Amino acid sequence: MQSRPKNDSKDMKCPKCGKPSLKRKESGVVCSFCGYILSPGEETRFRLYELLKQST
């Protein structure tokens, strides 16, 4: 049986660099590591992720 790799962080990761460093700013959701700005669909996923994270 294979075990799944442990994640250091439960935060949502940037689609471009893979780092868990997404932050909400005036211009939208931006990766504070590489500067990638999430597309509208990715931003919706991030909003849903934040809602689920608050409910647990």
C-alpha positions as CSV (number, residue, x, y, z in Angstrom):
1,M,0.0,0.0,0.0
2,Q,1.4,3.4,-1.0
3,S,1.1,6.3,1.4
4,R,0.3,9.8,0.1
5,P,3.0,12.4,0.5
6,K,2.5,14.7,3.4
7,N,1.8,18.3,2.5
8,D,3.6,21.0,4.6
9,S,0.7,23.3,4.2
10,K,-3.0,23.0,3.7
11,D,-3.2,26.3,1.9
12,M,-4.2,26.5,-1.8
13,K,-1.1,26.5,-4.0
14,C,-0.3,28.9,-6.9
15,P,-1.1,27.2,-10.3
16,K,2.2,28.6,-11.8
17,C,4.9,28.1,-9.2
18,G,3.2,25.6,-6.8
19,K,4.0,27.6,-3.6
20,P,1.2,28.1,-1.1
21,S,1.5,31.9,-1.1
22,L,-1.8,33.2,-2.6
23,K,-3.0,36.5,-1.1
24,R,-6.1,38.6,-1.8
25,K,-5.3,42.1,-3.0
26,E,-7.2,45.0,-4.7
27,S,-6.3,43.7,-8.1
28,G,-7.5,40.2,-7.3
29,V,-5.8,37.1,-5.9
30,V,-2.0,37.3,-6.5
31,C,0.8,34.9,-5.7
32,S,3.2,36.8,-3.4
33,F,6.1,34.6,-4.5
34,C,6.0,34.8,-8.3
35,G,3.4,37.6,-8.9
36,Y,1.0,35.4,-10.9
37,I,-2.6,36.8,-11.0
38,L,-5.3,34.2,-10.8
39,S,-7.8,34.0,-13.7
40,P,-11.5,34.6,-12.9
41,G,-12.1,30.8,-12.7
42,E,-9.1,30.2,-10.5
43,E,-10.2,33.1,-8.3
44,T,-13.6,31.5,-7.9
45,R,-11.9,28.3,-6.8
46,F,-9.8,30.3,-4.3
47,R,-13.0,32.0,-2.9
48,L,-14.7,28.6,-2.5
49,Y,-11.5,27.2,-0.8
50,E,-11.6,30.1,1.7
51,L,-15.2,29.5,2.5
52,L,-14.6,25.8,3.1
53,K,-11.5,26.6,5.2
54,Q,-13.6,28.9,7.4
55,S,-16.3,26.3,8.0
56,T,-13.9,23.7,9.4
